[in-house]
Amino acid sequence: MHLIRPADEKELIQWQWSNFEPGYAELEQQTLSSANVESWLKDWTLLCELGDELSNRLYVATSINTVDKDAEERFNCFMEQTYPHISEADQKLKDKLLFSGLEPAGFAEPLRRMRAETKIFHLKNIPLQVEEQKLITAHDKVMGAQTVVWKGEEKTVRFMETVLGNPEREIRRQGWELVAARQLADREIINHQWQQFMQLRLQMAKNAAQPDYRTYRW
């Protein structure tokens, strides 16, 4: 596969769909056979790894600092402009491999997953998945901003998880009540976000002809 790979993570973080597209186009155009299927899968795996690393690095940047507007903008740009193309291109390659009837050695489990994913894939769900991921980032921002005063010091709710594991019941109770009170203070926005999650996920299940989101998810 003639793909110009990024030199390092700093270059990868700048990648857009135009950087992935040549590789996907080449794989889609190749004629699959028992002689080349393993090398074809190896090249596809490389593309998937690059896409996953880019997505994960961008998401982690938003979760490390939930008020970093530049990180949020880069992540949203990826979700809106690159992820939909990658998702559709990956599905085309899954269809290509399944249609070929080829079953590489040791590939039974990945093929089983591909058949399941292909069964529920629907183009209408890609923009919904984009909205869902952006909503996850917005929810992380709400939760990441929550702090409590514990023993005279401001602590994050994440830090308080260590308190909730304390062997002393009274300490656990005090910590839990502080965290619960802080989360209840944001109940209006949290409830609204979960209503949005519910609407998106029910629609995804419906588009995939599944009876409910749990069935669709699992």
N, C-alpha and C positions, 0 to 999 in steps of 0.2 A: 504494500500500500504506500503510495506516494503522499505522505503526510508530513508537513513541516512541524515537528514537535516543539513545544515551548522549551526554552533553555532552562528556565527555573520557575518557581511559583509566582514570582513577580510578573513574569511575562504571561503565565497562564491566567492570572487574575484579570488580564486585559482581553482575553479571548472572547469572541462573539460567534454567532452562528456561522459567519463566513469562514472562520478558521476550522470549524468542524465539517462543514458541508462537503468539501472535496473528498474527504475520507469516506463519508457515508455514500456519496454518489458513486465512488469507485466500487465499494462493496455491493451496492445494489445492482450495478451493471455486470458484475462478474457472473459467469456461469458456474454453478456449483456442481461439484463431482466428489466422489469418494477420495480422489487424489488431492484435492485442494481445500476440502472443507475444514480441516484442522488449522491450516494457515489462515483461512478466511475468518474462523472463529477467534484466532489469536489477534488479528487486526481489529476485529469488532470489539474485543475485550479491551484493547488499548483505548479506543474511542470512548467506551463506557467509563473506563477508569479516569480519563481526563475530564469527562463531563461531571462525574461524581465528585472528583476532587475540587473542581471549580465551584460546583454548587455548595459543597460542604464548607469550603473556605469562606465563601461569601456569606453563608448563613451564620457560621461561627463568629464572624466579625460583627454581625448584628446582635448576637447574644452576649458577647463579651462586654460590649458597651451598647446598651439598649437605647441610648440617646444620641448615638453617632449617626447623624443624618446622611453623611456621605456613604457610610456602610449600608444603610438602609436603601439608599437610592441605587447603589451598585447591585444590591441583591434583587430589588424590584425590577431593575432593567434586565437582569439575567432571566428572571422568571417570565417577564412579558415578551422579550425579544429573542431569547435563545432556547429556553426550556421547551416551548411548544414545538419548535422545529426538531429538537433532539428526540422528544417523545414520539413524534410522528415517524421520524426516520428510523428509530429503534423498532417500532412496530412493523414497519415495512420489511426490515431484515428478519424479524421473527417470522413473518408470513412467508418470506422467501425460503427460510430454512425448513419450516414445517411443510411447505408445499413440495420441497425437493424429496421428502421422504427419507432423507439421510439421517442415520442415527450413529454419530461418532461414539467410539468406545468410551465408557464412563460418563456419558452425557445424558443418561436416562432421567435423572432428577431435574436438571435444567430444562430439558424438553417438556417434562410434565408441567413445570411452572409456566413455561412459555405457552403451552396449550391453554392453561387456566387463565393467564393474562390476556391472551388473544380472545378468549370467549367473552370477557367482560370489557374489552377495549371499545371505546367510542370516542370519536373525534370531538363530540360536544363536551366531553368531560375534561379535555385539556384546559380550556379557559377556566373551568370551575376549579381545577386543581391549582391553577395559578392564583386564583382568588383565595382558595383555602390556605395556601402557603403564606400569602401576604397577611391573611388574618392571624395565622400562627405567630408571625413576627409582631403584629400589633398586640397580641395577647402577651407575648414575652415581654414587651415593653411595659405593659401594665404591671405584670408580676415582678419584673426586675426593679421597678421603682419603689416597691414596698419595703419599708424598713420599720423596725420597732426599737424601743429603748430597753435594753437588757442590762441590768446591773449598772445603770448609769451611762451606758455607751450605746450609740446607734449601731444596730446590727441589721444585716439583710435577712429577709425571710429564708433565703438559702442557708445562711449561717445557722439559723435557728433549728435546722434539721438535726444538727449535732446535739442541741439541747433536748430535742424530743427523743433522742436515744439514750439519755442519761438514766442510769439505774435507779435514781431516786424519784419516786412517784410524784412528790410534791414539786420538784423542779420541772418534771415533764408537764405537770398540770399548768404551772405558771407560764411556761413557754408556749404551750398549746393555746392557752387563752389569749395571749398577746398576738400570736399569729392569726388566730381566728378573728379577733377583733379588727386587725388590720385588713384582712381580706374582705370582711363584711363592709368595711368602709368603701370598697370598690365594687360592691355587689351590683350596682346598676350597670356599669360598663361591662363587667364580667358576664352578667346575665345576658346582656345584649349581644356580646360576642358569641356566646354559646347558642343563642337563637340563630345567629348567622351561620355558625358551623352546622347546625341541624338542617337548615334549609339547603345549604350547599351539598351536604352529604346525602340527604334524601334524594335530591335531584340527580346526583351522580349514580346512585343505586338504580333509580328509575331509568336513566339513560342506558344503563347496562342491562336492563331487563331483569334486575334482581329485586326480591321482595322487600328488602330493607338494607340499611347500610352495613349492619353486622355481617350479613351474608355476602355482600359485595366485598367487604374488607378482607374477610377470611376465606 
